[in-house]
Amino acid sequence: MPTSDYIVIGAGIAGASAAWRLAQRGAHVTVLERTTPANAAGSSHGSARIFRYAYAQPLYAGLVVRAKTGWDELERLSGTPLISPTGAVDFGADRRPQDLAHVLDTVGVEHELLDAGAAQERWPQFNFDSDVLWQPGAGVLDAETTVQTMLALAQATGFAEVRTNWNVASVRRIGSAGFEVRSVTGETVTGKKVIVAAGGWLPHLLRDLALPEAFVRSFPALEVRQEQAFHMPWRDTDDAGQPYPSWPTFIHNRAGVDVYGLPGGRDAGHRGQKFARFNGGKVLPSALDQDGEILPEMRDWIIGYAREFLPGLVPEPYAETTCLFTNTPSEDFVIDEADGVIVVSACSGHGAKFAPVLGELGADLATGAGAVPAEFRVAAHAGSRPRGSA
């Protein structure tokens, strides 16, 4: 007899969500995590991720609306606040605030467009270089607490268990009985289906997952980045130590600039803004190759950016960190199934806000209860190549 109905590989935010959604449906789930849930080596650690609605694609904006219903459910069931309300600003010529506003109109999300002068009066801590989109419903989500909360709710159903320090070596098909997952120490777990939410470890695992060769060949080339984030202190000390500071989250995109930032939460003592250059870290073969190195040239670039565009910050990092992005060439998600193996990766650095929906989509594929958007299927990525490839 199989150990479980479903085996989930990876206890980051996508894997935890899939486990929660499956356990809610009465399925027996075993979660396998190579270290501990939401650990610092993965993409779901810490207390500060951006929750925003603004996307150029109605598909994603609509999914955030759907995800917010899941966040509300998660907070209600657990009694744990997971999203801190801060609002968000989007600006820069290449961010196209007017186009984003049109999409938000389409999906029914509250927003406001301001010219640079009006925005400057409202948020003097920024130097704006374009019109600004304001989303009052945006905020900062606590990824680490979200993972812990989802797993706790899954376990509370009596249908889920979490095995930590369980490093997957291979997945083997065992005929009609399903799959056997083996650890590097020789332990085994069996299940009817396998859900892989391995994030930055997926490039390392992909050929060991008992997936059809044609599916593996069609899988988009994955780029793992060791993203580098910097915390700089707020000049207004009234914000320090506050769970809801006066700073919104932001995304700034113009020629040569693609920066995102947010209040840093407890990760660095509620003292300042955490921000980074999108995909500014070095490319790694997989998560196994992390070294935690902060590149001096990236630190210098970020300091220069803060001096030019963020006068409300002291342009001196008081904390620095790295985290993982696992990108597809299009930055679309991959959520697909082949012969009993469901892949819920990669999220291209923007997946956390969708957490409840990622689990729903993975659970729907696993149980046959529903479909996923065609854009997330491997076939939609066929022939896609890494950034910068000829």
Secondary structure, DSSP 4 states (H G I P E B T S, - for coil): --SEEEEEE--SHHHHHHHHHHHHTT--EEEE-SSSTT-TTSSS-SS-EEE----SSHHHHHHHHHHHHHHHHHHHHHT---EEE--EEEESGGG-HHHHHHHHHHHT---EEE-HHHHHHH-TTS---S-EEEETT-EEE-HHHHHHHHHHHHHHTTSEEEE-S--EEEEEE-GGG-EEEEETTS-EEEEEEEEE--GGGHHHHGGGS---HHHHHHSPPPEEEEEEEEEEEBSSTTSTT-SS-SPPEEEEEETTEEEEEEE-GGGGTT-EEEEEETT-SEEESSGGG---PPPHHHHHHHHHHHHHH-TTB-SS-SEEEEEEEEE-TT----EEEETTEEEE---TT--GGGHHHHHHHHHHHHHTS----GGGSHHHHTT---TT--
